[in-house]
Amino acid sequence: MKCYNITVTGKVQDIGFRSIAEYAGRLLDLSGIVYNAKNGSVMIICRGEDSDIRDFSHEIMTRGVKKGALIQDIIKQELSFDIDLPYPFSRVHTDDDIDLGRKLDTGIEILKDIKGDTSALPEIKEVLISFVVEQREHNKRMDGHNKRMDVHNLRLEKILEKLAEK
């Protein structure tokens, strides 16, 4: 297994591309993370066999284009060291707050320019629907995470109680 740093350039943010990468990574049973870079690209750090990484790149390209991404390039760089990456493959959720702010700022700017011309409303609706869907998915994942943490905390409490008894 090899570790890769993958950079996807083009119009790949604000269209759900991280979700596409997360789905493809899990589909191919990869370890790794995906996050938005400040320069507008999407960054991926993952580990897998060469053939799985090729399939992953093909999958994110195909699904990304279907979703509306304008992918300029997928740059794969093999790393010379091994990284213990999260499993299953997941996206960095701290990006969600940044995405929300950027999407709301974009919506506000579009709304400011509307003075009787409502041709931009379908675009705003799609951005907002995309955000709502992403937030619902995020909330579901967080609910599952919180439940797992509750179980984990109960186990730790039991261990601490047993240690205190000794």
MIVO-242437 format. One line per field, with one value per residue: residue number from 1; y, z, x of N, C-alpha, C in turn. Coordinates in Angstrom, 1 decimal, m for minus. Last residue first. Layout:
N
seq <- (NUM;...)
nY <- (Y;...)
nZ <- (Z;...)
nX <- (X;...)
caY <- (Y;...)
caZ <- (Z;...)
caX <- (X;...)
cY <- (Y;...)
cZ <- (Z;...)
cX <- (X;...)
//
This chain:
166
seq <- (166;165;164;163;162;161;160;159;158;157;156;155;154;153;152;151;150;149;148;147;146;145;144;143;142;141;140;139;138;137;136;135;134;133;132;131;130;129;128;127;126;125;124;123;122;121;120;119;118;117;116;115;114;113;112;111;110;109;108;107;106;105;104;103;102;101;100;99;98;97;96;95;94;93;92;91;90;89;88;87;86;85;84;83;82;81;80;79;78;77;76;75;74;73;72;71;70;69;68;67;66;65;64;63;62;61;60;59;58;57;56;55;54;53;52;51;50;49;48;47;46;45;44;43;42;41;40;39;38;37;36;35;34;33;32;31;30;29;28;27;26;25;24;23;22;21;20;19;18;17;16;15;14;13;12;11;10;9;8;7;6;5;4;3;2;1)
nY <- (m1.3;0.5;2.0;0.2;0.1;2.8;2.8;1.1;2.5;4.7;3.5;2.8;5.3;6.3;4.7;5.5;8.1;7.8;6.8;9.0;10.9;9.6;9.9;12.7;13.2;12.2;13.9;16.3;15.9;15.6;18.2;19.7;18.9;19.8;22.6;23.0;22.4;24.4;26.7;26.3;26.2;28.8;30.3;29.5;30.5;33.4;34.8;36.1;38.2;41.5;43.2;43.3;41.7;42.1;41.0;38.2;37.9;38.4;36.3;34.0;34.4;34.2;31.5;30.2;31.0;29.8;27.1;26.6;26.8;24.7;22.5;22.1;20.3;17.8;16.2;13.0;9.7;6.2;4.6;5.7;8.1;7.0;7.2;7.3;6.6;8.4;9.5;9.7;10.4;12.5;13.4;15.7;16.2;19.2;20.5;19.9;21.1;19.4;18.3;15.6;14.5;15.1;13.4;10.9;10.9;11.5;9.6;7.3;7.8;7.7;5.1;3.6;4.4;3.3;0.6;0.2;0.7;0.5;3.3;6.3;9.9;13.1;15.7;18.8;20.9;24.4;27.0;27.7;26.4;23.2;20.9;17.4;14.0;11.2;7.5;4.2;2.6;1.1;2.1;3.4;5.3;6.9;7.7;9.2;11.2;12.4;13.4;15.2;17.0;18.1;19.8;22.2;23.8;23.2;22.9;23.9;23.0;20.1;18.1;16.3;13.8;12.0;8.6;5.7;2.2;m1.2)
nZ <- (42.9;42.3;40.3;38.2;37.9;37.1;34.7;33.2;33.2;31.7;29.3;28.5;28.3;26.1;24.1;24.0;23.3;20.8;19.3;19.4;17.9;15.4;14.7;14.7;12.6;10.4;10.5;10.0;7.3;6.0;6.5;5.1;2.4;2.1;2.3;0.1;m2.0;m1.6;m2.2;m4.8;m6.0;m5.5;m7.0;m9.5;m9.7;m9.5;m11.6;m12.7;m11.9;m11.8;m9.7;m8.9;m7.5;m6.1;m3.6;m4.3;m4.7;m2.1;m0.7;m1.9;m1.1;1.7;1.8;0.9;2.9;5.2;4.4;4.2;6.9;7.9;6.5;7.2;9.2;8.2;5.7;4.8;4.7;4.7;8.0;8.7;8.4;8.1;8.8;6.1;4.9;2.4;m0.1;m2.0;m5.3;m6.4;m9.0;m10.0;m12.3;m13.7;m14.1;m14.0;m13.1;m11.9;m12.2;m11.8;m13.8;m12.9;m10.6;m11.6;m13.1;m11.1;m9.2;m10.7;m11.4;m8.8;m8.1;m9.9;m9.0;m6.4;m7.0;m8.2;m6.0;m2.9;m0.6;1.0;0.7;0.7;m1.4;m2.0;m4.5;m5.0;m4.0;m2.2;0.2;m0.3;1.3;1.6;2.6;3.7;4.2;2.9;0.8;m0.5;m2.6;m1.3;0.1;m2.1;m3.2;m1.0;m0.9;m3.5;m3.1;m1.1;m2.3;m4.2;m4.0;m5.1;m3.9;m6.0;m8.6;m11.2;m10.7;m9.4;m6.9;m5.8;m3.5;m2.3;m1.1;0.0;m0.8;0.0)
nX <- (m9.8;m11.8;m10.7;m10.9;m13.6;m14.1;m12.7;m14.3;m16.7;m15.9;m15.3;m17.9;m19.1;m17.6;m18.5;m21.2;m20.8;m19.6;m21.7;m23.4;m21.8;m21.8;m24.5;m24.7;m22.9;m24.3;m26.5;m25.3;m24.3;m26.8;m27.7;m25.8;m26.2;m28.8;m28.3;m26.6;m28.3;m30.2;m28.6;m27.9;m30.4;m31.3;m29.5;m30.3;m33.0;m32.4;m31.5;m33.7;m35.1;m34.9;m35.5;m32.7;m30.1;m27.8;m28.3;m28.3;m25.5;m24.6;m25.8;m24.6;m22.0;m22.3;m23.2;m20.8;m19.0;m20.2;m20.2;m17.4;m16.7;m18.1;m16.9;m14.3;m14.4;m14.6;m13.0;m14.3;m12.9;m12.5;m13.0;m9.7;m7.2;m3.7;m0.6;1.6;4.8;6.6;6.7;3.7;2.9;0.6;m1.5;m3.8;m6.1;m7.5;m9.9;m13.3;m15.9;m18.7;m21.2;m21.7;m20.2;m17.7;m17.6;m17.7;m15.2;m13.3;m13.7;m13.0;m10.3;m9.2;m9.9;m8.3;m5.8;m5.9;m6.1;m3.6;m1.9;m3.6;m3.6;m4.5;m4.6;m5.6;m6.6;m8.1;m9.3;m8.9;m8.9;m6.9;m7.5;m9.0;m11.1;m10.3;m10.3;m8.4;m8.2;m8.2;m10.6;m12.7;m14.1;m16.1;m14.7;m13.9;m16.4;m17.4;m15.4;m15.8;m18.4;m18.0;m16.4;m18.2;m20.3;m19.8;m17.9;m15.1;m14.2;m13.0;m9.6;m7.8;m7.0;m4.3;m3.2;m0.8;m0.7;0.9;0.5;0.9)
caY <- (m2.0;m0.6;2.6;0.6;m1.1;2.2;3.7;0.7;1.2;4.9;4.2;1.8;4.4;7.0;4.7;4.1;7.8;8.4;6.0;7.8;11.1;9.8;8.5;11.9;13.7;11.6;12.4;16.1;16.2;14.5;17.1;19.9;18.6;18.4;21.9;23.2;21.6;23.0;26.5;26.4;25.0;27.7;30.5;29.2;29.0;32.6;34.2;34.9;37.0;40.4;42.9;44.4;41.4;42.5;42.4;38.9;37.7;39.2;37.7;34.2;34.4;35.4;32.5;30.1;31.4;31.2;27.8;26.5;27.8;26.0;22.8;22.8;21.7;18.5;17.0;14.4;10.7;7.4;4.7;4.7;7.7;7.8;6.5;8.0;6.1;7.9;8.6;10.1;9.4;12.5;12.4;15.5;15.4;18.2;20.8;19.4;21.4;19.9;19.6;16.5;14.3;15.7;14.9;11.3;10.5;12.3;11.0;7.4;7.6;8.9;6.2;3.5;4.7;4.8;1.2;0.0;1.6;m0.1;2.1;5.1;8.5;12.3;14.3;18.0;19.9;23.0;26.5;28.1;27.8;24.0;22.0;18.7;15.0;12.3;8.9;5.1;3.3;0.7;1.3;2.3;4.2;6.3;6.8;8.0;10.4;11.7;12.4;14.0;16.2;17.2;18.5;21.4;24.3;23.5;21.6;24.3;23.4;21.5;18.2;17.6;14.1;13.3;9.6;6.9;3.5;0.0)
caZ <- (43.2;43.3;41.6;38.7;38.3;38.3;35.8;33.5;33.8;33.1;30.0;28.7;29.3;27.5;24.4;24.3;24.5;21.9;19.5;20.0;19.3;16.1;14.9;15.6;14.0;10.8;10.7;11.2;8.4;6.0;7.0;6.5;3.1;2.0;3.3;1.5;m1.8;m1.5;m0.8;m3.8;m6.1;m4.9;m5.5;m9.1;m9.7;m8.4;m10.7;m13.5;m11.0;m12.6;m10.6;m8.8;m8.1;m7.5;m3.7;m3.9;m5.8;m3.2;m0.4;m2.0;m2.5;1.1;2.2;0.1;1.5;5.1;4.7;3.0;5.9;8.4;6.4;5.9;9.6;8.4;6.8;4.5;5.1;4.1;6.5;8.0;8.9;7.7;9.4;7.0;5.2;3.7;0.2;m0.8;m4.3;m6.0;m8.0;m9.9;m11.1;m13.6;m15.0;m13.5;m14.3;m11.7;m12.6;m10.8;m13.8;m14.1;m10.5;m10.8;m13.7;m12.3;m8.8;m10.1;m12.5;m9.7;m7.3;m9.9;m10.4;m6.6;m6.3;m9.0;m7.2;m3.9;m1.2;1.0;0.8;1.1;m1.0;m1.6;m3.5;m5.4;m4.8;m3.6;0.1;m0.1;0.4;2.2;1.5;3.9;3.7;4.1;1.0;0.8;m2.9;m2.2;0.8;m1.2;m4.0;m1.5;0.2;m3.1;m4.2;m0.9;m1.2;m4.7;m3.4;m5.9;m3.8;m4.7;m7.8;m10.5;m11.6;m9.7;m8.0;m5.9;m4.8;m2.1;m2.2;0.3;m0.9;0.0)
caX <- (m8.5;m12.0;m10.9;m9.6;m12.9;m14.7;m12.3;m12.9;m16.6;m16.4;m14.3;m16.9;m19.6;m17.5;m17.1;m20.9;m21.5;m18.8;m20.5;m23.8;m22.1;m20.6;m23.9;m25.5;m22.6;m23.0;m26.7;m26.0;m23.4;m25.8;m28.5;m26.0;m24.9;m28.6;m29.2;m26.1;m27.1;m30.6;m29.2;m26.8;m29.6;m32.1;m29.5;m28.9;m32.7;m33.1;m30.5;m33.1;m35.1;m34.4;m36.5;m33.6;m31.4;m27.8;m28.1;m29.5;m26.5;m24.1;m26.1;m26.1;m22.3;m21.8;m24.1;m22.1;m18.8;m20.0;m21.4;m18.3;m16.1;m18.4;m18.4;m14.6;m14.2;m15.9;m12.7;m14.0;m13.8;m12.2;m13.1;m10.5;m8.5;m4.9;m1.7;0.8;3.5;6.5;7.8;4.5;3.2;2.0;m1.2;m2.4;m6.0;m6.4;m8.8;m12.0;m15.1;m17.4;m21.1;m22.2;m21.7;m18.2;m17.4;m18.8;m16.5;m13.4;m14.0;m14.3;m11.3;m9.1;m10.4;m9.8;m6.2;m5.8;m7.2;m4.8;m1.8;m2.8;m4.2;m3.6;m5.1;m4.5;m6.9;m6.9;m9.7;m8.7;m10.1;m6.8;m7.8;m7.8;m11.0;m10.7;m10.5;m9.2;m7.8;m8.1;m9.4;m12.1;m12.9;m16.5;m15.3;m12.9;m15.5;m18.1;m15.7;m14.5;m18.1;m18.9;m15.8;m17.1;m20.4;m20.7;m19.3;m15.7;m14.5;m14.2;m10.7;m8.0;m8.0;m4.8;m3.9;m1.3;m0.7;0.2;1.2;0.0)
cY <- (m1.2;m1.3;1.6;1.2;m0.8;1.0;3.2;1.5;0.8;3.6;4.3;2.3;3.3;6.0;5.2;4.0;6.4;8.1;6.5;6.9;9.9;10.0;8.6;10.5;12.9;12.0;11.8;14.7;15.9;14.7;15.9;18.7;18.7;18.1;20.4;22.5;21.8;22.2;25.0;26.1;25.1;26.4;29.3;29.3;28.7;31.1;33.3;34.2;35.8;39.2;41.7;44.2;42.6;42.3;42.9;40.4;38.4;39.1;38.6;35.7;34.7;35.5;33.9;31.2;31.3;31.7;29.3;27.2;27.8;27.1;24.2;23.3;22.6;20.0;17.9;15.1;12.1;8.4;6.1;4.6;6.6;7.3;7.4;7.2;7.0;7.4;8.0;9.1;9.9;11.4;12.4;14.6;15.1;17.5;19.7;19.7;21.1;20.1;20.2;18.0;15.3;15.6;15.6;12.9;11.1;12.1;11.9;8.9;7.9;8.9;7.5;4.7;4.6;5.2;2.8;0.7;1.4;0.8;1.5;4.0;7.5;10.9;13.7;16.7;19.0;22.2;25.1;27.6;28.3;25.5;22.8;19.8;16.3;13.2;9.9;6.5;4.0;1.3;0.9;1.5;3.1;5.2;6.2;7.1;9.1;10.8;11.7;12.9;15.0;16.4;17.5;20.0;23.5;24.0;21.9;23.1;24.0;21.8;19.7;17.6;15.5;13.6;10.9;7.9;4.6;1.2)
cZ <- (44.0;43.8;42.7;40.0;38.8;38.8;37.1;34.6;34.1;33.9;31.5;29.6;29.6;28.6;25.9;24.8;24.9;23.2;20.7;20.3;20.1;17.6;15.7;15.8;15.0;12.2;11.1;11.5;9.8;7.2;7.1;7.1;4.6;2.7;3.3;2.5;m0.4;m1.3;m0.6;m2.4;m5.0;m4.9;m4.9;m7.5;m9.2;m8.5;m9.7;m12.6;m11.7;m11.7;m11.5;m9.9;m7.8;m8.2;m5.1;m4.0;m5.5;m4.4;m1.5;m1.7;m2.7;m0.4;1.7;0.5;0.7;3.7;4.6;3.2;4.6;7.4;6.8;5.8;8.4;8.9;7.0;5.8;4.7;4.4;6.0;8.7;8.1;8.3;9.2;7.6;6.3;3.9;1.6;m0.5;m3.2;m5.0;m7.7;m8.7;m11.0;m12.3;m15.0;m14.6;m13.9;m13.1;m12.4;m11.1;m12.9;m14.2;m11.7;m10.7;m12.9;m13.0;m10.0;m9.8;m11.9;m10.8;m8.2;m9.2;m10.5;m8.0;m6.5;m8.4;m8.1;m5.2;m2.3;0.3;0.7;1.3;m0.5;m1.0;m3.3;m4.2;m5.2;m4.5;m1.4;m0.4;0.7;1.1;2.2;2.7;4.1;3.5;2.4;1.1;m1.7;m2.5;m0.1;m0.4;m3.1;m2.2;m0.2;m1.9;m3.9;m1.9;m0.9;m3.5;m3.8;m5.2;m4.8;m4.9;m6.4;m9.8;m10.7;m10.7;m8.2;m7.1;m4.7;m3.5;m1.7;m0.8;m0.5;0.0)
cX <- (m7.6;m10.8;m11.1;m9.6;m11.5;m14.0;m12.8;m12.4;m15.2;m16.3;m14.6;m15.7;m18.6;m18.0;m16.9;m19.4;m21.2;m19.5;m19.7;m22.6;m22.6;m20.8;m22.6;m24.9;m23.4;m22.6;m25.4;m26.2;m24.0;m24.8;m27.6;m26.7;m25.0;m27.3;m29.0;m27.0;m26.6;m29.4;m29.6;m27.4;m28.5;m31.2;m30.2;m28.9;m31.3;m32.9;m31.1;m32.0;m34.4;m34.3;m36.2;m34.7;m32.3;m29.2;m28.2;m29.4;m27.8;m25.1;m25.7;m26.5;m23.8;m22.1;m23.6;m23.1;m20.1;m19.8;m21.3;m19.6;m17.0;m17.9;m18.7;m16.0;m14.5;m15.7;m13.9;m13.8;m13.4;m13.3;m12.7;m11.9;m9.1;m6.2;m3.0;m0.4;2.8;5.0;7.7;5.5;4.1;2.1;0.3;m2.1;m4.5;m6.6;m7.7;m10.9;m13.6;m16.7;m19.7;m22.0;m22.4;m19.7;m18.0;m18.8;m17.7;m14.8;m14.1;m14.6;m12.7;m10.1;m10.3;m10.5;m7.7;m6.2;m7.1;m6.0;m3.1;m2.9;m3.2;m4.3;m4.1;m5.1;m5.6;m7.4;m8.5;m9.2;m10.0;m7.9;m7.7;m8.3;m9.8;m10.5;m10.9;m9.3;m8.8;m7.7;m9.4;m10.8;m12.1;m15.3;m15.7;m13.5;m14.4;m17.2;m16.4;m14.7;m16.8;m18.6;m16.7;m16.4;m19.3;m20.9;m20.2;m17.1;m15.0;m14.7;m11.8;m9.1;m8.2;m5.7;m4.5;m1.9;m1.3;0.4;0.3;0.9)
//
